[in-house]
Amino acid sequence: MNATYPFSAVVGLDDLKLALLLNAVSPRVGGVLVRGEKGTAKSTIVRALAAQLPAVDVVAGCRFGCDPAAPDPLCPDGPHEAGGPAGRRPSALVELPVGASEDRLAGSLDVERALTEGVKAFEPGLLAAAHRGVLYVDEVNLLHDHLVDLLLDAAALGTCYVERESVSVRHAARFLLVGTMNPEEGELRPQLLDRFGLTVEVKASREPKERAEVVRRRLAFEADPAAFAARWADAESGLADRISAARERLDGVRLPDERLEQIAAVCAGFEVDGLRADLVTANAALAHAAWQGRDAVTAEDVRAAARLSLPHRRRRDPFDAPGLDESLLDELLDGSSPDDDDPPPGGGVPPGDGGPPDDGGGRADSQAGPESAGEQGEREERSGGGGERVAAVAAPHAVPLLEVPGVGDGVAGRRSRSRTARGRVTGARRPADRVRDPHVVATLLAAAPHQRARGRSGAGLLLKPGDLREATREGREGNLVLFVVDASGSMAARRRMTTVKTAVLSLLLDAYQRRDKVGLITFRGRTADLVLPPTSSVEAGAARLRALPTGGRTPLAAGLVRAAEVLRAERLRDPARRPLLVVVTDGRATAGGDADRAAGLLAGTAGIVVDCEDGPVRLGLAGRLAARLGARLVPLADLDGIVRDHRKAA
């Protein structure tokens, strides 16, 4: 685990190494979630760990990897006699692809054999293959929520239960779970974050010497892999021996009541929800003590465990970044209570404060929390350079469901109607490949007319593969919500930009909850900028929105043309995800291009135009734009009524 990347070259990689080792010592810790930017050796270190895990003995011929010394009495391939024929294999490293199905993960009945041969055969999934090894999920934040739930249930229970398609199977599934993600591509829901035992944040070092050492080692490996491996063989062998020794020592490690109460005090002091944090911290502290060669948990073990188990559990909303106030942790470990005037756990500015991101000098422009209606009057706008203004943002509010008309075929989500693998059954179809979700009634109806021709003489239908039908289901999909926001000088009038920003921030929060991708285009001066390329990260969207300045002329046509370009590229990249265009403007076009002609490029795209024009004299320009786009027009003051009006139109 030391070879290709020196740990100083990636900030947080020492913590990652420790988190992985604690899970290797005790799978009860509950896995590791690795958050970090691309190119920070997340995958490299996970694969390196798998090579250091001790080899395991398995029952000969058992597809579920039973231990011959203590075979699972309910193993589907059993029963196995203790001490029977056995083999030895390296600890498995099983990778779960983002596009995997529930059947591939948990296993399923072989439906085709069941219907055509009358054989009730169960095919194990990836959870069975990962038993007593490592299950690695790259980009876990892009995995469907129901698969993440299933995965984390199995990791917590050590058992996989399959109850479907007339098959009832349970088998052991104890593995070291590692998930990696780039937060820029979207966050996991807090409920799923909480299910990971430990979390680590990693990022690349900015020190040239450390970065050079990474490149040096990588080049040495590529030049002579065998010599490079030999150079680190002794260190890796020693690490494997230490993991084995810690595993053997674990059951003898004591957790004194004093340390248990300390763990409870720390978790309560950080105001984490539920008791999972206490359990994970206790198991991690036991594993840390075993790793350090101790027979009892100490305060040092509790501190090491808490630093890894609590950061992701103190988030209060999607705009919070995981983090831990280590000074507060030290106070709680010492038995003192933080003063009432201390900052909230995790430090920093509470979400929704309306201030811009930290300027890099360690100081944010505002330390206030979300603004109330009364506070907005005191701080509606801040002046920027060159006559620009940065409008404040109030706290986001709940918004009703906003959906794309019709039925799509996009990825599972919570917004618009879609034909999906989960949901209510709406019909049947011939399968394109292997049957995953059989429609029994439709299959029987397809076979019934052919029974005489097939020579049926007794009870039961004679089925052929061509009779098989699978269910079609309707659920909800996630969409691409593309905001096109007018940031020209006219939007700064009458403090309307604060209302606009708050509304868009509320829709961003809604998009997070509904598993959408979001993008943000702004136009002012003479150009339009894609300030947020389509992403699942609402944190990035919120940060850019808060810092968005207003000022200059109104190049409406440029904004619409930029939107058409973005949607065209996204259709090639993700053709199944349907877009929803939200244009926020007063309809004025005072610079560059023909807005009507530009609107024609977006014809056929589901959309809404939010009319920001106010005052006693109105030109109705936003209404003209909406008509040209074929979109629904909604006054800014009636933003909460978007969905009701939109659904009537649909």
C-alpha positions in Angstrom: 0.0 0.0 0.0 3.0 2.3 0.1 4.4 1.7 -3.3 3.0 3.7 -6.2 1.9 6.8 -4.2 3.8 8.3 -1.2 1.1 9.1 1.3 2.3 12.7 1.8 1.5 13.4 -1.8 -2.3 13.1 -1.3 -3.8 15.0 1.6 -5.9 12.6 3.7 -4.3 9.4 2.3 -2.9 8.5 5.7 -6.4 8.6 7.1 -7.6 6.5 4.1 -5.0 3.9 4.8 -6.0 3.8 8.5 -9.7 3.5 7.6 -9.1 0.7 5.2 -6.9 -1.2 7.7 -9.5 -0.8 10.5 -12.1 -2.4 8.2 -9.6 -5.1 7.3 -9.1 -5.9 10.9 -12.9 -5.8 11.7 -15.6 -5.9 9.0 -18.0 -4.9 11.8 -16.8 -1.3 11.3 -19.1 -1.0 8.3 -17.0 0.0 5.3 -15.3 3.1 4.1 -16.6 6.0 1.9 -13.7 7.8 0.1 -14.6 11.3 -1.1 -12.2 13.2 -3.3 -11.3 14.8 -6.5 -10.3 12.7 -9.5 -6.7 11.5 -9.8 -6.0 11.1 -6.0 -5.2 7.3 -6.0 -8.6 6.3 -4.5 -8.9 3.2 -6.6 -5.2 2.4 -6.5 -5.0 2.2 -2.7 -8.2 0.0 -2.5 -6.8 -2.5 -5.0 -3.5 -2.4 -3.1 -5.2 -3.3 0.1 -6.9 -6.4 -1.4 -3.5 -7.8 -2.3 -2.4 -7.5 1.4 -5.4 -9.4 2.9 -4.6 -13.0 4.0 -5.7 -15.8 1.8 -8.8 -17.7 2.9 -9.7 -21.4 3.0 -13.0 -22.3 1.2 -15.2 -25.4 1.0 -14.4 -27.1 -2.3 -17.0 -26.4 -4.9 -19.0 -23.9 -2.8 -20.1 -20.9 -4.9 -20.6 -18.9 -1.7 -17.1 -19.2 -0.3 -17.9 -21.0 3.0 -15.2 -21.5 5.6 -14.5 -25.2 5.9 -13.8 -24.7 9.7 -17.2 -23.2 10.3 -19.4 -23.6 7.2 -22.7 -21.7 7.0 -25.4 -24.2 8.0 -27.9 -22.5 5.7 -25.6 -22.2 2.6 -27.6 -22.8 -0.6 -24.8 -25.2 -1.8 -24.8 -27.0 1.6 -25.0 -28.5 4.0 -21.2 -28.8 4.3 -19.5 -31.0 6.8 -16.9 -29.3 9.0 -13.4 -30.4 8.0 -14.5 -31.6 4.5 -12.6 -31.1 1.2 -11.2 -27.5 1.1 -9.2 -25.3 -1.1 -7.4 -22.0 -0.6 -7.8 -18.8 -2.6 -6.7 -15.2 -2.3 -9.1 -12.7 -0.7 -11.5 -11.7 -3.5 -11.7 -8.1 -4.9 -15.1 -7.7 -6.5 -16.0 -4.5 -8.3 -19.6 -3.4 -8.6 -20.2 -1.4 -11.8 -22.4 1.6 -11.7 -24.8 0.1 -14.2 -25.3 -3.2 -12.4 -28.8 -4.6 -11.8 -30.3 -5.8 -8.5 -30.1 -9.4 -9.9 -26.4 -9.0 -10.6 -25.8 -7.7 -7.1 -27.9 -10.1 -5.0 -28.4 -13.0 -7.4 -31.7 -14.3 -8.8 -33.7 -17.3 -10.0 -32.8 -18.5 -13.5 -36.3 -17.8 -14.8 -35.8 -19.3 -18.2 -34.7 -22.6 -16.8 -37.5 -22.5 -14.3 -40.2 -22.0 -16.9 -38.8 -24.2 -19.7 -37.1 -27.0 -17.8 -38.9 -26.9 -14.5 -35.6 -26.4 -12.6 -35.4 -24.1 -9.6 -31.9 -22.8 -10.0 -30.4 -19.9 -8.1 -27.6 -17.8 -9.6 -25.4 -16.1 -6.9 -24.6 -12.5 -7.4 -21.7 -10.2 -6.6 -22.4 -10.2 -2.9 -21.7 -14.0 -2.8 -18.5 -13.5 -4.8 -17.3 -10.8 -2.3 -17.9 -12.9 0.8 -14.7 -12.8 3.0 -13.1 -10.4 0.6 -13.4 -6.8 -0.6 -16.4 -5.3 -2.4 -15.4 -2.1 -4.2 -17.9 0.4 -5.6 -16.4 3.2 -7.7 -18.6 6.2 -8.1 -21.0 4.9 -5.5 -22.9 8.3 -5.6 -24.0 7.4 -9.2 -25.4 4.0 -8.1 -29.1 3.8 -7.9 -30.4 4.3 -4.4 -32.1 1.0 -4.1 -28.9 -0.8 -4.9 -27.0 1.2 -2.3 -29.6 0.3 0.2 -29.4 -3.4 -0.6 -25.6 -3.3 -0.5 -25.4 -1.5 2.8 -28.0 -3.8 4.4 -25.9 -6.8 3.5 -22.8 -5.2 4.8 -24.4 -4.3 8.1 -26.0 -7.8 8.6 -23.3 -9.9 7.1 -26.0 -11.8 5.3 -27.7 -11.4 1.9 -31.5 -12.2 1.8 -33.1 -12.8 -1.6 -36.9 -13.0 -1.6 -38.2 -12.8 -5.1 -39.5 -14.7 -8.1 -40.6 -17.7 -5.9 -37.1 -18.1 -4.5 -36.1 -17.6 -0.9 -32.4 -17.7 -0.3 -30.1 -16.4 2.4 -26.3 -16.7 2.4 -23.4 -15.2 4.3 -22.0 -12.0 2.9 -19.3 -10.6 5.1 -17.0 -8.3 3.2 -14.9 -5.1 3.4 -17.0 -2.5 1.7 -15.3 0.4 0.0 -17.1 3.1 -2.0 -15.4 6.0 -3.8 -17.0 9.2 -5.1 -16.2 12.6 -6.6 -18.4 15.1 -4.7 -18.5 17.3 -7.9 -20.6 14.6 -9.6 -23.3 14.6 -6.8 -23.8 13.6 -3.2 -25.2 10.6 -1.5 -28.4 11.1 0.4 -27.8 11.6 4.2 -29.6 8.4 5.0 -27.1 6.5 2.8 -24.1 8.4 4.0 -24.9 7.4 7.5 -24.8 3.7 6.5 -21.1 3.9 5.7 -19.0 3.2 8.8 -16.1 5.6 8.1 -15.5 8.4 5.7 -12.3 10.0 4.4 -11.8 13.1 2.3 -8.7 13.1 0.0 -7.2 15.7 -2.3 -3.9 16.1 -4.2 -1.0 17.8 -2.6 0.0 21.2 -4.0 3.7 20.7 -3.0 5.8 20.2 -6.2 8.3 17.9 -4.6 5.6 15.5 -3.4 3.8 15.5 -6.7 7.2 14.8 -8.5 7.7 11.8 -6.2 4.4 10.3 -7.3 5.4 10.7 -11.0 8.8 9.3 -10.3 7.4 6.1 -8.7 4.8 5.7 -11.4 7.5 5.9 -14.1 9.6 3.4 -12.2 6.7 1.0 -12.0 5.9 1.3 -15.7 9.6 0.8 -16.7 10.0 -2.5 -14.7 6.9 -3.7 -12.8 8.6 -6.8 -11.4 11.6 -4.8 -9.9 9.3 -2.2 -8.5 7.2 -4.9 -6.8 10.2 -6.6 -5.4 11.4 -3.3 -3.9 8.3 -3.1 -1.8 7.7 -6.8 -1.2 9.1 -6.9 2.4 7.0 -3.9 3.5 3.8 -5.4 2.0 4.5 -8.8 3.6 5.0 -7.2 6.9 1.7 -5.3 6.5 -0.2 -8.5 5.7 1.3 -10.2 8.8 0.3 -7.3 11.0 -3.3 -7.4 9.6 -3.5 -11.2 10.5 -2.1 -10.6 14.0 -4.6 -7.8 14.6 -7.5 -10.0 13.5 -6.5 -12.7 15.9 -6.1 -10.2 18.7 -9.4 -8.4 18.1 -11.7 -10.7 20.1 -9.5 -10.2 23.2 -9.6 -6.4 23.2 -11.7 -4.9 26.0 -13.9 -1.8 25.8 -14.0 -0.3 29.3 -17.1 1.4 30.5 -15.2 4.7 30.8 -14.3 4.6 27.1 -17.8 3.6 26.1 -19.2 6.6 28.0 -16.6 8.7 26.3 -17.8 7.5 22.9 -21.4 8.3 23.8 -20.4 11.8 25.0 -18.6 12.6 21.8 -21.4 11.4 19.6 -24.0 13.4 21.7 -21.7 16.4 21.7 -21.7 16.5 17.9 -25.5 16.1 17.8 -25.4 13.2 15.3 -28.7 11.5 14.6 -29.5 8.0 15.9 -27.1 5.5 17.5 -25.3 4.1 14.5 -22.4 6.6 15.1 -21.9 5.2 18.6 -21.8 1.6 17.4 -19.4 2.4 14.5 -17.1 4.4 16.7 -17.0 1.6 19.3 -16.2 -1.0 16.7 -13.6 1.2 15.1 -11.9 2.0 18.4 -11.7 -1.8 19.2 -10.1 -2.4 15.7 -7.7 0.5 16.3 -6.6 -0.9 19.6 -6.1 -4.4 18.0 -4.1 -2.7 15.2 -1.9 -0.9 17.8 -1.3 -4.2 19.7 -3.3 -3.1 22.8 -5.6 -5.3 25.0 -8.0 -2.5 25.9 -9.3 0.6 24.2 -7.7 3.9 25.1 -8.7 7.6 24.6 -6.3 7.6 21.6 -8.2 4.8 20.0 -11.5 6.7 20.6 -10.1 9.8 19.0 -8.8 8.0 16.0 -12.2 6.3 15.5 -14.2 9.4 16.0 -12.2 11.4 13.4 -13.2 8.9 10.8 -16.8 7.9 11.9 -18.4 11.3 12.6 -17.6 13.9 9.8 -20.3 12.6 7.4 -22.9 12.3 10.2 -23.0 15.9 11.3 -24.4 17.2 8.0 -27.8 18.9 8.4 -28.7 19.6 4.8 -27.3 18.9 1.3 -25.3 22.2 1.2 -23.3 21.2 4.3 -19.8 19.8 3.5 -18.7 16.9 5.7 -16.1 18.0 8.3 -15.2 17.8 12.0 -14.2 20.4 14.5 -11.2 18.7 16.1 -10.9 21.3 18.9 -14.5 20.4 19.9 -13.5 16.7 19.7 -10.6 17.3 22.1 -12.9 19.2 24.5 -15.4 16.3 24.5 -12.7 13.7 25.0 -11.3 15.7 27.9 -14.8 15.7 29.5 -15.5 19.4 29.2 -18.5 20.9 27.5 -18.2 23.5 24.8 -19.5 27.0 25.6 -22.9 28.0 24.3 -21.2 30.7 22.2 -18.9 28.2 20.4 -19.5 27.8 16.7 -21.6 24.8 15.6 -19.8 21.4 15.2 -17.7 21.3 12.0 -17.1 25.1 12.2 -17.5 27.5 9.4 -20.6 29.2 8.1 -24.0 27.5 8.4 -25.6 26.7 5.1 -27.7 29.2 3.2 -25.9 32.3 4.6 -26.0 34.1 1.3 -22.3 34.8 1.4 -19.8 34.0 -1.3 -17.3 31.1 -0.9 -14.1 31.8 1.2 -11.7 33.9 -0.8 -8.8 31.7 0.0 -7.5 34.0 2.7 -9.3 32.1 5.5 -12.1 34.6 5.8 -15.6 34.6 4.4 -17.5 37.8 3.7 -20.3 36.9 6.1 -20.7 34.7 9.1 -24.5 35.0 9.2 -26.8 32.1 8.8 -29.9 31.9 6.5 -31.5 35.3 6.3 -35.0 35.9 7.5 -37.4 38.2 5.6 -36.6 41.1 7.9 -32.8 40.6 7.5 -33.1 40.8 3.8 -34.0 44.4 3.9 -30.7 45.2 5.7 -28.5 43.3 3.3 -30.1 42.8 -0.1 -27.1 43.5 -2.2 -23.3 43.8 -2.0 -21.3 45.9 -4.3 -18.6 44.3 -6.4 -15.9 45.6 -8.6 -16.7 47.5 -11.8 -20.2 48.5 -10.7 -21.4 44.8 -10.3 -23.6 43.7 -7.5 -23.9 40.4 -5.7 -27.4 39.9 -4.4 -28.0 38.1 -1.1 -29.8 34.8 -0.9 -32.4 33.9 1.7 -32.9 30.4 3.1 -34.3 27.9 0.6 -38.0 26.9 0.9 -40.0 23.9 -0.1 -41.3 23.7 -3.7 -43.9 21.5 -5.2 -43.1 18.8 -7.8 -42.0 20.1 -11.1 -42.0 17.5 -13.9 -41.5 17.0 -17.6 -44.7 16.0 -19.4 -45.1 12.5 -20.9 -43.3 9.3 -20.0 -39.6 8.9 -20.4 -37.0 6.1 -20.3 -34.4 7.8 -18.1 -32.4 6.7 -15.1 -34.3 6.1 -11.9 -35.1 9.2 -9.9 -38.0 11.0 -8.2 -39.3 13.6 -10.7 -41.0 12.7 -14.0 -42.9 9.6 -15.1 -40.7 7.0 -16.7 -40.5 3.4 -17.8 -38.1 1.9 -15.2 -37.0 -1.4 -13.7 -38.9 -0.6 -10.5 -42.4 0.7 -10.0 -45.9 -0.4 -10.8 -46.6 -2.9 -13.6 -48.2 -1.4 -16.6 -47.9 -4.1 -19.2 -45.7 -6.8 -20.8 -43.3 -7.2 -23.7 -41.0 -9.7 -25.3 -37.6 -9.6 -23.6 -34.6 -8.3 -25.6 -32.2 -10.5 -23.6 -32.5 -12.7 -20.6 -35.8 -12.4 -18.6 -35.2 -10.4 -15.4 -38.7 -9.5 -14.4 -41.1 -12.2 -15.7 -44.8 -11.4 -16.3 -46.3 -14.7 -15.5 -49.9 -14.0 -16.8 -48.6 -12.7 -20.1 -46.3 -15.7 -20.5 -49.1 -18.1 -19.9 -51.4 -16.2 -22.3 -48.7 -16.3 -25.0 -48.2 -20.1 -24.6 -51.9 -21.1 -24.3 -52.9 -21.0 -28.0 -50.1 -23.4 -29.0 -50.8 -26.2 -26.6 -52.5 -28.5 -29.0 -49.9 -28.0 -31.7 -47.2 -28.8 -29.1 -48.9 -32.1 -28.2 -50.0 -31.3 -24.7 -51.7 -34.3 -23.1 -51.5 -33.8 -19.4 -51.7 -31.1 -16.7 -49.5 -28.0 -17.1 -48.6 -25.9 -20.0 -45.9 -26.6 -22.5 -43.7 -23.5 -22.6 -41.0 -22.5 -25.1 -38.5 -19.7 -24.8 -40.5 -17.6 -27.3 -43.5 -17.5 -24.9 -41.6 -15.7 -22.2 -42.7 -12.1 -21.4 -41.3 -9.6 -19.1 -43.1 -6.9 -17.2 -43.0 -3.2 -18.1 -43.1 -0.9 -15.2 -43.6 2.8 -14.6 -41.8 4.7 -11.9 -40.0 8.0 -11.7 -36.9 9.3 -13.5 -34.3 12.0 -12.8 -34.1 14.8 -15.3 -31.6 17.4 -16.4 -32.8 20.8 -15.0 -31.0 23.5 -16.9 -31.3 27.0 -15.4 -30.8 30.0 -17.8 -30.6 33.1 -15.5 -30.6 36.7 -16.6 -27.9 38.4 -14.5 -27.9 41.8 -16.3 -28.2 45.2 -14.7 -32.0 45.3 -15.0 -32.3 42.2 -12.7 -30.7 44.2 -9.9 -33.6 46.7 -9.9 -36.1 46.5 -7.0 -34.0 43.8 -5.3 -35.6 41.2 -7.6 -32.3 39.2 -7.9 -32.5 38.1 -4.2 -36.0 36.6 -5.0 -34.6 35.0 -8.1 -31.6 33.5 -6.4 -33.7 32.2 -3.5 -36.1 30.6 -5.9 -33.4 28.9 -7.9 -31.6 27.8 -4.7 -34.9 26.1 -3.6 -35.2 24.4 -6.9 -31.6 23.2 -6.6 -32.4 21.6 -3.2 -35.5 20.0 -4.8 -33.3 18.7 -7.7 -30.9 17.1 -5.1 -33.8 15.3 -3.4 -35.2 14.1 -6.7 -31.8 12.8 -8.0 -31.6 15.2 -11.0 -28.6 16.6 -12.9 -28.5 20.4 -12.8 -26.8 23.0 -15.0 -26.6 26.8 -14.7 -26.1 29.3 -17.5 -26.0 33.1 -16.8 -26.0 35.9 -19.3 -25.0 39.5 -18.9 -22.9 42.1 -20.7 -22.3 40.7 -24.1 -21.9 37.0 -23.4 -23.5 33.9 -21.8 -21.4 31.7 -19.5 -21.9 28.1 -18.5 -21.0 28.6 -14.8 -22.1 25.1 -13.8 -21.8 22.3 -16.5 -24.5 19.6 -16.0 -23.8 17.8 -12.8 -25.4 16.0 -9.9 -23.6 18.2 -7.3 -26.0 20.8 -5.9 -23.2 22.0 -3.6 -21.4 23.3 -6.6 -24.5 24.9 -8.0 -25.4 26.6 -4.7 -21.9 28.0 -4.3 -21.9 29.5 -7.9 -25.4 30.9 -7.4 -24.5 32.7 -4.2 -21.5 34.3 -5.8 -23.3 35.3 -9.0 -22.9 39.0 -9.7 -25.4 41.2 -11.7 -24.7 44.1 -14.0 -24.4 45.1 -17.6 -26.6 44.7 -20.7 -28.9 41.8 -21.5 -27.7 39.3 -24.2 -30.8 37.1 -24.1 -30.1 35.5 -27.5 -26.6 34.4 -26.3 -28.1 32.7 -23.2 -30.6 30.8 -25.4 -28.0 29.7 -27.9 -25.7 28.6 -25.1 -28.6 26.5 -23.6 -29.2 24.9 -27.0 -25.5 24.0 -27.3 -25.5 22.5 -23.8 -28.6 20.4 -24.3 -27.3 19.2 -27.7 -24.1 17.9 -26.0 -26.1 16.3 -23.2 -28.4 14.5 -25.6 -25.3 12.8 -27.1 -23.8 12.1 -23.7 -27.0 10.9 -21.9 -29.8 10.5 -24.4 -32.3 8.9 -22.0 -32.3 11.8 -19.6 -35.0 14.3 -20.5 -34.2 18.0 -20.0 -36.3 20.7 -18.3 -35.4 24.2 -19.3 -36.0 27.0 -16.7 -35.4 30.5 -18.1 -35.4 33.3 -15.5 -35.6 36.7 -17.2 -37.7 39.8 -17.7 -37.5 39.2 -21.5 -35.5 42.3 -22.4 -32.8 41.8 -25.0 -30.4 44.8 -25.2 -27.4 43.2 -26.7 -26.3 40.7 -29.3 -28.5 38.6 -31.6 -32.1 37.9 -32.4 -33.8 36.3 -29.4 -36.7 35.0 -31.4 -34.4 33.1 -33.7 -32.3 31.8 -30.8 -35.5 30.6 -29.1 -36.3 28.5 -32.2 -33.2 26.4 -31.4 -35.0 25.2 -28.2 -38.3 24.3 -29.8 -39.7 21.0 -28.4 -37.8 21.2 -25.1 -40.0 21.1 -22.0 -39.6 24.5 -20.3 -40.8 27.3 -18.1 -40.2 31.0 -18.4 -40.1 32.8 -15.1 -41.2 36.4 -15.8 -39.2 38.8 -13.6 -40.8 41.9 -15.0 -42.5 44.1 -12.3 -43.7 47.6 -11.9 -46.8 49.4 -13.1 -45.8 49.4 -16.8 -45.0 46.0 -18.3 -43.9 45.2 -21.8 -44.8 41.5 -21.8 -41.5 40.5 -23.4 -41.2 37.3 -21.2 -44.6 36.2 -22.4 -43.5 36.6 -26.0 -40.4 34.5 -25.3 -42.5 31.8 -23.6 -44.7 31.6 -26.6 -41.7 31.2 -29.0 -40.3 28.5 -26.8 -43.6 26.7 -26.3 -43.0 27.0 -22.6 -45.2 27.9 -19.7 -45.0 31.5 -18.4 -45.0 32.0 -14.7 -44.7 35.4 -12.9 -41.8 35.5 -10.4 -44.3 36.4 -7.7 -46.2 33.2 -8.4 -43.2 30.9 -8.4 -44.7 28.6 -5.8 -47.5 28.0 -8.3 -45.2 26.7 -11.1 -46.1 23.1 -10.7 -49.8 23.5 -10.5 -49.9 25.6 -13.7 -47.4 23.4 -15.5 -49.2 20.2 -14.7 -52.5 21.7 -16.0 -50.7 22.5 -19.2 -49.3 19.0 -19.5 
